[in-house]
Amino acid sequence: MASVEARKRRNELSPDGNLIDFARYFFPDREGMFLLEGPHHKIISDALDKVYRGETTRLIISLPPGYTKTEFAVVNFIAKGFQINPKARFIHATFSDDLARENSDKIKSLIELPSFQELSDVEVRPDSSAKDRWKTTKNGGMLAKAAGGPITGFRAGYMDKENFTGALVVDDPLKPDDAFSPVKRHNVNRRATNTFRSRLAHDGVPIVVIMQRLHEDDFAGYLLKGGSGDIWDHLELPVLIEKGIEYPKEWTHGRPIDHGLPEGPLWADKHSEDEIEIIKADAYTYSSQYQQRPNSVEGALFQMAGFEYWNELPQIEYFRFYADTAQKAEQRNDFSVIQLWGKANGKAYLVDQVRGKWEAPDLEKHALAFFAKHKDKRHRGMLVEDKVSGTGLIQSLQRQGIPVQGIQRNRDKYTRGLDAAPWIATGMVYLPAGASFLDTLKIELQTFDGLGTGFDDQVDPLMDAIADMLGGFTPSAGSVEFKLI
């Protein structure tokens, strides 16, 4: 019986076997524990198996950070590639030389495992001591470099168009911190059309790109929009699977792979629905790095360079609270937001903010607590949109003697955004430098187009404050924008 199982295992781990079986088998030898699998691991492995078989030559896999993409698409994919063909030649590129060397060393260490040697005739040449460049005894080899740096003197694959001879594997070519730098994005993207292509032995050598999305014009976005001219099979794995989401029309050079997963968390053991809700607090990071759909910033209405920032408030003439309440407190609905603004020298200053998803009793509790926190300031009460949960909040606060007024937003978000934009562009709106909520607010402002793209729960009361304090749309002026209830 043991011999039958041993033969079965040996067949599974043969060069013709599946990548998922390969990863499962060697992970305990490398890490001292069993591989913790999610539903996405087999889907990724199946897509990479097609690369070995020559069915796919251009592959993009986009998925959230921390979902073992490097483990499968770099370490195991390349190591098994050497098992399939000891003469194979791989180039691996990622965002830094240090990370590239680390990944390369993991591949080399896996090949040198006694358990791997028992199942393969791949050997690393004894004189291959460098972590970023080494060769096998069959004249195969590995080069690992930063995606933005030079890649010279080595090519992925070789002139044999009938068999698998290696690949170019690009893993997260851009750091998240560099996502909003046009220069750094361009530096990485242009390599798809010159350096990377020139490093292939021939056009049939596969290119595998695996990454978290960071920006609509990041490396994957550039390729999917036709930057290299290639058609890319695209496996898109968001942290939360939702049915009925259309593939973007602008991804003209992407061919979506049907992952077949049910609705819900991609890997519930990693991120449950409750944990995903916490991630959603950072709207842009959630849509890009976790959902793989970066919001467009091209149509944004606000010039971010126009915002000013304060470290110490000037003498404030008066303060006012502005509240935007969500229709529901369920997981996939908007946040409720209450902001405190001050006016000084003809300019508007955001002072503080509270934000959360609350049912009516909790909404009232947080509104009262935020009001109490700032009640000693010279304020002119609170303005709340008189709609759905806002109506209930107005009534409950009024019963407790809080000076709150209801307002009607009788114009659409786009028009209100157009009204607010000039005040922002001319430096009349100040945000608090160093506030804990600033990054999330800035991302909403960066992506706000007034057409329903992305999140706008913090932008709505901001536009109310600008309209009230700077735009002349005050209740006393009788404006339709702020109609007293």
N, C-alpha and C positions, 0 to 999 in steps of 0.2 A: 504493500500500500504506500509505504513511504517513497519507494522508487517511482511509483506512478505520479505521486504529487511532485516529486523532484523533477520528473520529466516535463510535467505540465508547467511548473514554474520556469524551467529552463526554456521551454517554448515561448512562454509569455515574455521572457527577458531576452529573447533572440533579437537580432537586428530588425526582424520583421514584426516584432511585438509593438504594443502601444506605449506611448510616452507616459500615460498615467500609471501603468504597471511598473515601468522603469522608475518613476519618481517614488512610488510607494515602497519599492524594494530597497532602494539605496538611502532613503532619508534616515532610517534608524541608525545605519552605520555612520552617517555623517553628523547627525544631530543628537543621537542618543535617545530618540523618542519616535513614536509613530507619527506619520504625517496626518495632521488634522485637515480633513477634506471638506470643502464646500461644494455645492452643486456646480459652481463655475469651473472647478478645476478640470473635470472631464471635458467640458465644452472647450476650454482653452487647449487642452491636450489634443482633442480631436482635430481642431483647426491646425495645430502644428504638425500633426501626423500627415495631413494633406500636403504640407510643405515638403516633407521627406519623400512623399510619393510623386512629387512633381505636379500635383493637381493645383497647387497654389504657388505662385511666384512673387506675389505682392500682397502682403498681409498687414493689416493694422488691427491691433487689439487695444481697446481703451477700457479701462476699469479703475476703480477707486484706489487710492494709496493704501498700502498695508494688506493687499489681497494676494500676496505671494506671486506677483507677476514676474519678478526677477527670478525667483526660484524655478518657475516652470519654463518661461520663454527664453531665459539666458542660460542658467546653470544646467538644468536637466536637458533642455533642447540641444545645446551645443555638445554636452557630454554624450548623449545618445547619438548625435550626428557623427561623432568620431567612432562610436561602436558600429554604426551602419557602414561608414567608410573611413578607415584609419588614415586615408590620404586627404581627407576633407580639410578645407581651409576656411577659417572663420575670421571675420572682423566684427568686433563688438564695440559700439560707441554709446556712451552715456554722458551725463552733464559734467563729470569731472574725471580727471586722470586717476585720482585716488580711488574712486568708486569703480572705475573700469578695471584697475589692477586688482582690487578686492574680488570682483566677480570672476576675473580670469583665474585668480589663484584658487577659487572655490571649484572651478571646472577642472583644473589641473589636479587638485587634491582628490576629487571624485574619481577621476580616471586612474589615479594611483592606488585606490583602495584595493586590497586583496580580493574582496568580493567582486569588484568590477573586473579585475584581471582574470578571474576564473571564467568569466563569461565573454571575454573579448581578447583579441590579440593586439589591442592598442597599447602602445608604450610611449611615454614621453622621453625624448632624448636626454641622456644624462647631463649633457652640457647646456640644457635649457634651464638656467637658473633665474632668469628675469620673470617677474610676475606678469608683465604686460605683453610679453612676446616669447613664445616658445614653439617647439616643433615636436612632431611625433617621429618615431623611427621609420615611418612609411612616407616621410616627406610631407605629411600634413602639418597644419600649424594654426596658431591663434595670435591675433593682434588685438589689443584692447586699448582704446584711446578716448579722450574727451571728444564729444561730438563737435565742439566748436574749434578744435585744434587741428593741426596737420596730420594727415594719414598718408604716409608715403612708404614706398618700398615693399608693398605687400598687397595682394589681391585676394578677394573672397572667391572661393571656387577655382576651377580650372577648366580647360577646354575639353570637356566631356559632357555633351548635351543629353546623353541618354541616362545618366545616373545622378544621384545626389552627390554633389561635390563640396558642399559647404554653403554658407550664407553670410549676409551682412545683417547683424542684429542690433537694432537701435532701441535702447531702453531709457525712457525719460531723458531726452536730449536737452531739456531746458529746466532749470531750477524754478520752483514756484515764485521765488523772489524776483526772478527776471522776466516774469510773464508780461508785465506791462512796459517793458523796455522795447520799443520798436527796433532799436539797433541790435539788441541781443537776439530778438526773434528773427530778424532778417539774417543775421549771421549764421544761425542754425538752419533756417529754411533754405537758403541759397545752396547749401551743401547737398541738398537732394538733387539739384540739377547740374552740379559739376563734380565736386569731390567724391560723393558717395557713388554716383554712377560710374565714374572713371575707375573706381576701385573694384569693380566687378570683372571677373575674367571674361564674361559675356553677359548679354542682357537676360539670359534665362536663369542666371544665378539668383536665388530668392533674396528678397529683402523683407525682414520682419521688423515691424515697428510696434512696440508695446509701451503704453504710457497712460498717465492720467492726463485728462484735458485741463489746460490752464487758461486758455484764451482762444477766442474764435479764430485767430490767425496764428496759433501755435503750429508746431510741426505737422501734427495730424490734420489740423484744419487746412493748412497750406496744401497738403497732398490731396485731401478729399475734394478740394476746390480746383484741382487740376494743375497744381504747381509743378509737378514733375512730368505731367503728361501721361502717367500710368493709370490704369484702372486698378483699384485696391479692393480686395475682399476685406470687409470691415466687420469685426466682431465687437459690438458695443455692449458693455455690461455695466449698467447703472447700479448704484447701491440699492435703489428701490425700483423694482420692476413694475411698470405701469402699462397696461394694454392700451392700444389705440393711439400711441404716440407715433406720428408720421416721421419718416426719414426726411431730413431737411433737403429741400430742392436744390439748395446751393452746393450740396455735396455731390456735384455732378460726376465725380470720378470715384465715388464709393459704391461698392456693391454689398449691401447689408447681408450679414449672415444671420439666419434665424436661430436664435439660441434655444427657443422652445421652453423657456423657464416660466413658471406661473407667476402671477402677481404677488407682490410682497417683497421682503428683503432679499437681496441677492445671496447673502450668507448670514442667516439669522444668528448663528453662533458668534459671528464677528460684530454685527450691528443689528440689534432688534429694531422694531418700529419705533419704540420709545427712544432708543439711542439715536436713531436717524432724525427724530424730531429735534434733538439737541443740536445736531450738525446743521440743521436748517436755519438756525439762528444767524449763521454767516451766509447770507443769501447767495453771494457770488461764488464762494468756495463750494457751496452745496451744488449749485447748478453746473459748475465746471468740473471740479475735481471728483465729485461724487456722482453726479448724474450724467457726466460726459457731454453736456450741452451748454457750453459757455454762452452767456447772454451777449448779444451784440452791443457794442458801445458806440457804433457808428452813428446810430440815430438818436443818441442821447441829446437832451435839450440843454443841459447845463454845462458851462465851461468850468471845469474843476479848478483851473488856475485862477479863477476869479474869486474863489472863497478866501477869506482872511481867517486867521486863527488867533485866539486870545489865550494868554497865560494868566493874566490878571484883569479882572473886569474894571472898566472905567466907572465913573459915577452914573448909575442907571437912573433914568427919569422915572420909569415904571416897569413892572413885570406883568406878564400875563401867561396863563396856562392854556395850552391847546391840546385837545384830545381827539384821537382817531380810534374808534372801536371796531373790532372785527364783527362780522355777521354771526359767526359761530366760534366756539372754542375748540372744535374738533381738530384732530392732528394736522389735516392738510389745508386748513384755512389760515387766514392772515393773523398777524399779531395785533393786539391792541397797544397803542402807544400814547403816552402823555408826555408832553414837553413843556419846559418852562423857558420862556424867552424874555429878554430885557431890551429896552430901547434906550440908546444914548447917542447924542450928537447926530441924530438923523440916521442911525444905523441899527441893525437888528442883531442881537447876540443870543445864540442858543446857550442856555445856562446848564440845563440838566434834562435828563430823560429817564423814563421807566418804560419797560416793554415786556410783554408776555402774552400767553394764551390763557385767558381766564373766563370761566363761567360768570354769570351775573354777580353772585355774592362776592367772589374773589375780585372781580373787576372793581366793584365798589370799594372793597377793602384796600386795594392797591391805590386807587384814586385818592381815598381819604389819607392814606399814609404819605403819599407824595405831596398832597396839599399841606399836610401838617408839617412836613419837612421844611417847607418854604413859606409857611404862613406869616412869618414875621417880616417878610420882604414887602416892599411897597407895591402890591400887585393890584390888578384890575380884574380879578376873578378868572374864570375859566370859560373857554369857548369849546363846545362839543358839537360835532355833527349830529343833528337831530334825525337819526335814522337807526332802525333796528335796535341793537343793544345800546346805542348812544342815547336813545330816547329814555330807556329805563334808567340809565346812569344819571341823566339830567334830573329826572324826577326824584330819584333817591337822594341825590346830593342836595337838591333844593329843600327837601324835607328836613335835612339836617343843618340848614342855614348856610350852606356853602354858596357863595356868589357865582352861579354858573348860568350861562346862557346857551341856548340852542342856536345853531346856524344851519342854513341850507347851502349846499354846494350846488348851485344851479348851472354851473358850466362844467364841461368835460375836463378830464385831467390834462389833456394836451393843451387846451386853451389856458388853463391855470398855470401850466408849466411855462408857456410862452410869456405870460405876464410876470412870472417870477424870474425868468432867465436874465433879463437886463440888470436887475438889482444884484444878482450874483456876479455877473460878468464885470460890473463896475466896482466891485469890492465893498459892497454895502452890507454883506451878510457875513457874520463871524461865527465860527465853530470853535468848541473848546478843545484846545490842543491837549493831547494826552488822555482824553476821556475814554473810558473802557468801551463805550459803544461807537466810537468814532470810525473805526475801520468798517464796521458793518454799514453804518450810515453812508460813508463815502462810496461804498460799492453800489448801494441802491441809487445814489445820486448819479454815479458814473453811467449806470445802465438805464436810467429812467428815460423813456421816450414818450410817455403819455398814452401809449397804445396797448398797455397791458403786459408788456414784456417784463419778466422778472418780478421782483417784489417792490412795493411802494408804501408800505405801512408807515415808515418813518418820514417819507417824502411828503405825504398828505398834510400832516400838521405843520411841517416846515413851510409848505406853500401857503397854508392859512396864516401863519405868523408873518410871512413877507407881505401878503396881501393886506393884512390888518395894520402892521406897523409901518410899512413903507409904501404900499400901493394905494392907500386912501380908501380901501374898502371896509371901513369901520362901521359898526352898527349905527352909530350916530349920524354917519353920512348917508344912511338910507340905501346902501348899495344892495343889489340883488345877490352879490356874492356872500354877504353876511346879513341875512335877514333875521331879525330878532323873533324868537318864538314866544 
